[in-house]
Amino acid sequence: MDVLYEDNHLIIVNKAAGEIVQGDKTGDEPLSEAVKKYIKEKYAKPGNVFLGVVHRLDRPVSGVVIFARTSKALARLNAMFQKSEVKKTYHAIVEGTPQPETAELQHWLVRNEKQNKAYVAGRDKPGAKLARLDYALLSKGENYSLVEVHLHTGRHHQIRCQLSAIGCPVKGDLKYGARRSNPDGSICLHARHIRFEHPVSHQIVEVTAPYPETLPIWRKF
């Protein structure tokens, strides 16, 4: 497990693609349980280890995930996420090159629960929610480009759906129109950086997650 930061109140890890953050119907061991085991062993904790799940990443996505080690940190972090006080930066390798190279995207999205998928729709569609993000081209190759994304809203599969809507699906993301899958089942979307005020000490915490080593294409950028 790749631990990026830890103290008495927080632990931040670099989630691998394919891991689930919290238990689900698959029955696979979630990252939260692996982190609990890590804490229990490292600090020789007797009994149950407290660990609060603050936010999630989709299973095929990699990158920064914060967990709370105390109830005080959990409550404060939950409030900070609700107020958008935690600044997250995503990097994505996409098919083609977005035009323009820097822009803010606004779409109305609807979620299909049965398909576990989001769709762009008209604003008058029942259940439609406004989705906003901005992106900037960082680098481009022959077939793929690296873009940086900042979310202004937190909709289901928002980055994946909105980048697909402008003709630049995330590499490997078959669900949203990518031409082919990645060998490891991942998609090339990575929670690269996070910045926030520590919920207890009030110091600024900044953490950057290294790119996945499992896919050589990340090294090309």
Phi and psi in degrees as a GROMACS rama.xvg file:
@    title "Ramachandran Plot"
@    xaxis  label "Phi"
@    yaxis  label "Psi"
@TYPE xy
-98.7091  96.3725  ASP-2
-86.8178  124.16  VAL-3
-96.7141  -26.8071  LEU-4
-162.494  141.94  TYR-5
-155.613  145.887  GLU-6
-149.378  -165.439  ASP-7
-66.9679  -21.374  ASN-8
-110.603  -22.6953  HIS-9
-135.228  155.225  LEU-10
-142.571  131.712  ILE-11
-120.147  127.552  ILE-12
-124.812  160.835  VAL-13
-97.7609  99.0341  ASN-14
-68.2753  135.492  LYS-15
-84.4213  147.641  ALA-16
-59.2285  139.354  ALA-17
100.035  -21.0312  GLY-18
-82.2648  146.152  GLU-19
-100.99  142.173  ILE-20
-73.588  -41.2416  VAL-21
-133.373  153.614  GLN-22
-54.9936  142.721  GLY-23
-140.704  -169.21  ASP-24
-68.6815  -13.3526  LYS-25
-68.8656  -26.4088  THR-26
80.0273  1.21859  GLY-27
-69.8221  149.232  ASP-28
-67.0861  125.119  GLU-29
-80.2898  162.756  PRO-30
-58.8055  -35.2367  LEU-31
-58.2848  -38.2368  SER-32
-70.8735  -38.4308  GLU-33
-63.3959  -38.6938  ALA-34
-66.9724  -40.8368  VAL-35
-58.6794  -44.3961  LYS-36
-62.7157  -41.5289  LYS-37
-59.6125  -47.1217  TYR-38
-65.0854  -43.8894  ILE-39
-60.3914  -42.81  LYS-40
-74.5404  -44.9622  GLU-41
-65.2449  -40.6204  LYS-42
-105.452  9.12521  TYR-43
48.3841  50.3913  ALA-44
-78.8296  125.025  LYS-45
-78.9577  152.356  PRO-46
70.6691  -162.789  GLY-47
-75.3371  143.542  ASN-48
-97.638  129.551  VAL-49
-78.0717  131.336  PHE-50
-149.535  121.334  LEU-51
-101.962  130.295  GLY-52
-84.8525  119.634  VAL-53
-95.4881  -39.3626  VAL-54
-154.348  174.173  HIS-55
-133.332  162.247  ARG-56
-124.61  146.576  LEU-57
-56.863  150.904  ASP-58
-53.6051  -44.6436  ARG-59
-80.3045  1.87319  PRO-60
-96.2528  146.534  VAL-61
-112.35  169.926  SER-62
121.325  -162.311  GLY-63
-65.4586  127.213  VAL-64
-133.365  130.364  VAL-65
-98.7677  135.739  ILE-66
-121.558  148.124  PHE-67
-96.875  135.687  ALA-68
-98.068  -8.38069  ARG-69
-134.96  155.527  THR-70
-65.9068  -33.1936  SER-71
-62.9846  -46  LYS-72
-64.9417  -39.2665  ALA-73
-61.4279  -48.5562  LEU-74
-61.2969  -43.436  ALA-75
-70.9507  -38.7799  ARG-76
-66.2445  -40.5111  LEU-77
-57.488  -43.2974  ASN-78
-65.4381  -39.2463  ALA-79
-65.7182  -39.9156  MET-80
-66.1712  -40.2523  PHE-81
-63.4997  -32.1539  GLN-82
-91.9925  5.78458  LYS-83
59.0661  37.2239  SER-84
-91.2901  -3.84549  GLU-85
-101.788  118.078  VAL-86
-95.8763  116.19  LYS-87
-112.39  139.636  LYS-88
-119.293  128.682  THR-89
-111.162  145.807  TYR-90
-116.253  138.767  HIS-91
-136.21  138.976  ALA-92
-95.3693  121.202  ILE-93
-119.786  157.596  VAL-94
-73.6037  135.883  GLU-95
74.1816  -161.706  GLY-96
-130.771  124.463  THR-97
-67.1191  143.179  PRO-98
-127.532  125.222  GLN-99
-68.7542  172.804  PRO-100
-74.3658  -19.1266  GLU-101
-137.566  132.453  THR-102
-166.523  163.053  ALA-103
-103.43  132.716  GLU-104
-105.566  137.466  LEU-105
-130.474  123.379  GLN-106
-137.771  157.547  HIS-107
-99.2162  124.187  TRP-108
-113.87  143.025  LEU-109
-119.138  146.652  VAL-110
-106.589  128.828  ARG-111
-98.9855  104.948  ASN-112
-62.3488  -41.3179  GLU-113
-63.8241  -40.1202  LYS-114
-87.535  -9.78261  GLN-115
51.9713  54.0811  ASN-116
-148.057  149.366  LYS-117
-106.808  148.511  ALA-118
-130.781  145.748  TYR-119
-75.2197  133.96  VAL-120
-142.099  175.622  ALA-121
-75.8782  155.212  GLY-122
-65.5988  -20.8301  ARG-123
-88.5253  0.0776851  ASP-124
-68.5916  131.888  LYS-125
-56.2308  131.052  PRO-126
85.1589  -2.78932  GLY-127
-68.9312  136.839  ALA-128
-126.457  140.964  LYS-129
-69.248  131.604  LEU-130
-121.122  128.721  ALA-131
-131.158  136.166  ARG-132
-150.314  162.038  LEU-133
-123.748  148.874  ASP-134
-133.517  159.593  TYR-135
-144.417  134.934  ALA-136
-71.2337  127.411  LEU-137
-100.001  -37.396  LEU-138
-162.836  150.911  SER-139
-135.843  144.002  LYS-140
-114.38  -160.935  GLY-141
-69.2377  -44.1344  GLU-142
-116.887  -18.7803  ASN-143
-132.13  157.104  TYR-144
-130.485  153.895  SER-145
-103.961  123.777  LEU-146
-122.623  150.989  VAL-147
-105.021  136.996  GLU-148
-128.71  137.152  VAL-149
-121.939  127.544  HIS-150
-86.1676  140.852  LEU-151
-108.275  -14.2191  HIS-152
-135.754  168.156  THR-153
-123.816  64.9686  GLY-154
-87.5087  160.708  ARG-155
-59.5071  125.155  HIS-156
51.7936  33.2145  HIS-157
-59.2023  -51.3487  GLN-158
-62.1046  -44.9306  ILE-159
-60.682  -45.2123  ARG-160
-70.5969  -44.9436  CYS-161
-70.7872  -37.8689  GLN-162
-67.8839  -36.6758  LEU-163
-62.5796  -37.2199  SER-164
-64.696  -22.9346  ALA-165
-100.74  14.9629  ILE-166
84.7958  15.8446  GLY-167
-129.021  67.4283  CYS-168
-62.4957  151.778  PRO-169
-65.0636  135.915  VAL-170
-55.8183  130.877  LYS-171
88.3032  -7.24886  GLY-172
-91.4455  78.9924  ASP-173
-57.828  -35.5775  LEU-174
-58.3535  -30.8538  LYS-175
-115.23  29.4809  TYR-176
98.9024  6.35879  GLY-177
-63.6939  148.232  ALA-178
-69.3252  -35.8763  ARG-179
-148.593  161.305  ARG-180
-83.9334  164.066  SER-181
-85.9043  148.774  ASN-182
-57.3416  -31.7804  PRO-183
-95.0001  6.25994  ASP-184
80.341  1.38585  GLY-185
-79.7492  171.288  SER-186
-119.63  155.118  ILE-187
-86.9553  60.9677  CYS-188
-125.597  125.613  LEU-189
-134.687  124.454  HIS-190
-74.9674  97.1175  ALA-191
-81.2761  -39.069  ARG-192
-147.884  147.055  HIS-193
-140.216  142.126  ILE-194
-141.078  129.496  ARG-195
-161.862  165.29  PHE-196
-85.2785  128.599  GLU-197
-56.3786  131.826  HIS-198
-66.2395  -16.2669  PRO-199
-115.623  -51.7513  VAL-200
-81.0068  -20.6681  SER-201
67.6514  12.6343  HIS-202
-77.4479  153.958  GLN-203
-77.8298  127.99  ILE-204
-109.093  126.963  VAL-205
-128.734  128.139  GLU-206
-135.462  134.647  VAL-207
-116.75  131.052  THR-208
-96.9365  124.436  ALA-209
-57.6883  151.623  PRO-210
-64.2743  154.615  TYR-211
-59.6339  140.76  PRO-212
-91.7233  -6.4555  GLU-213
-77.1801  -21.9601  THR-214
-116.728  116.348  LEU-215
-57.877  -27.5077  PRO-216
-61.1782  -28.7207  ILE-217
-62.2376  -30.4771  TRP-218
-75.1365  -15.7848  ARG-219
-76.2033  -15.2245  LYS-220
